Amino acid sequence: MRKLILVKHAKPVVDERVASHEWRLSEEGRYACQPLAEALAEFDPAAVVTSVEPKAVETGELVAAALGKPLAQAQDLHEHDRSNVPMMPSRDFISSMALFFRDRRRLVLGRETAQQVAERFSQAIASVLESHGSGNVVVVTHGTALALFAADHGAGDAFQLFRRLGLPSYASFSCPDFKVLQIVERV
C-alpha cells in the first residue's frame, strides 16, 4: 500500500524582523532532523518533497540527505498565507487561529481562509503524488496545512491537532484514500 507522509518542519529561528515564511531552521531544528529521518526511514520513501519556505526546504534537505533520497520542491504546499500579519502575542494568535479553524469559510487572519488553504493544499498533494510514481512520498510542509488535511481525512479536530503538532512531527496516510494511519505529534 502506497503511503503519503506529511511532515511539519523542524523548529525555526523566530525573528520578528523577518516574515515567518522566510524563517530558517534553528540549530535545535537542524539537530532534530536526524531523529526525524530515522523515524521516516521505515516508510522507505521514493522522494522527499518540500514547500518552498526555507524552514521546510532545510528540513527536507537534511532528511533526504540522511535517507539518501531525491529531494524536490513543489508549489502550494506552503503555510496558510499570513504574510500581511505582524507578529502577535501568542494568546492573540491562538485565539485567531481557533476562529480560523472553526469558521473555515471566513477570512480571519492573513490572506486565505481555512477552506482556501485546504483546497490549495489538497490539489498540491494530488499533483505531488501524480508526479512521483507509485512509491511512498514524504512531504515537508507546515502545521496549519497539515492539520486541515488530516482533519479532512478523519484525524479529528483540526485546531486541536494544530496545537498538538510539535516541531517536527508527522502523519502518515494510505493512498489513494488518505486514511489516517498514524500521527506522531513529536519526534
N, C-alpha and C positions, 0 to 999 in steps of 0.2 A: 504494500500500500504506500503510495506517494504521500509525503508529508511536507507541509509548509510550517516553518518555524519563524515566528515573529519575535524579534529581539528588541527590547528597549535598550538604547545605547547606554554606555558606561557613564560614570559621573564626569560632568564638565567643570571647568573653572567658571564660576558665576561672577561675571564682571558687569556691573551696572552701566558702564560706559560703552558696552558692546551689546548689540541686539542679540537676543537669545539664539536666534537661528544662525548666528556666526560664532557661537561659543565652541571652544576646542576642549579636548579631554584634559582633565586634571591628572596629576601624577597617580593619584589613587585610582582614577578611572582607567588609565593605561595598565596599571598593575592588575586590575580586576579582569582584564580581557583574557589573561591566561587561564584562570579557572573557568571563565565563560567558554572559551574554546574547548577545554577539556569536557565540559558538560555537553556541548553541542556535538562533540566527536561521535557520540552514539548514533546520531542521525546520518552520518556519512553524507553530508550534503554534496550535491553536484556543483553548487556555486553559492557564493555569498554575495548578496545584492544589498546596496545601501541607498538611503535617501541621499540627497546632495548636500545636506547640512554637515559641516565639519565634524561635529561630535559623533555622528553616525558613520561618516566615512572613516574616521580614525578607528572607531570600534571595529568596523568591518575589516579594515586593513590588518589590524592585529589578529583578529580571529581567523581570517583567510590565510594569513601567513603561518599561523600556528597549525592550522589544519592542512596546509598545502593545497588549498582550493582556489579556483579562479575568483576574482573579485570584479564586480560591475556596479555601476550606479544607475539608478532609474529615477525618472521624474515622477512627481506626485506622490511620493512616499513620505514627504516632509510632514512636520508637525502642523497642527492647527495654526493657521496664519494669524499670529498676534504681533506682527511687525509694527503695527501702529500703536501698540500699548506699552507705555513705560513700565519700568519695574514697579511692582505694587507690594505693599506689606503682605506677608504670607496669608493672613486671615482674610484680607480683601480678595486676594487671588483665589483662594479656595472657595469662598462664598460665590464668586463669579463663576467659577468652574462648576460648582454644584448646579447652578441655574443653567449653564451651558448644556450640561448633560441631561438635565430634567426637561428642558424645553428645546428640543433638538432643532426645531424649525425657526427659532428666534435668534437673531443676531445679538448676542450677549456681550461678547468680548472678541476683539480682533476683527478680521475681515471675512471670516467664514462662520456659518452656523455649524452645529454638530452634524446636521444632516448632510451638508455640503462636504464636510471632511470625510464622513463615512462613505459617501458616494464616490468621491475622488479617489480615496484610498482603495476601495474595493475594485474599481476599474484598473488602478495601477497594479494591484496584486494579480488580477486576471492577466494583464499584459506580461508581467514578470514571469508567471508560470508558463504562459504560452511560449515565451522566448527562451526558456531554459530547459527544454526537453522534458523528460519524464522522471528525472531524479528528484530527490528531496532538495528543497531550496531554503536557505536561511536568508531572511530579510531583516536588516538592521534599520529600525525606524524609531518612533517616538511614542511616549506614553498615551497621549490623547488618541491618536490614530489607532494604536494597538488596542486600547480599551474599548473604543467604539466597535472595531471589527470583531473583537472577541465577544462582546455583549450581543452583537447582532447574530452571532453563531452559537449562542447558548451558554455563555460564561457568566450570566447573571448581570447584576447592576454595573453599568459602565463606570459610574462615578466612584463606586466603592473599589472596583478593580484599579482604576486610575490612581487612587490614593494608596493602594497596597503595593503597586509595582515598584520595585527598587531599581537602582542603577548599578549594574544591569539586571535584567530579568528577561524571561521569555515565555512564550506559549506555543504549543505545537497543535497542529490541526491536520486531520486527514484530508486528502484531496480526492475527488473534486468537491465533496460535500461540505468541507470545512467544519466537521465535527471537532469540538474541542477535545483534545487528547490529554493535555497536561498543561498546567500553569505553574511555573516556578517563579515565585514572587521576589526572590533574592538569590543571587549567585555569589 
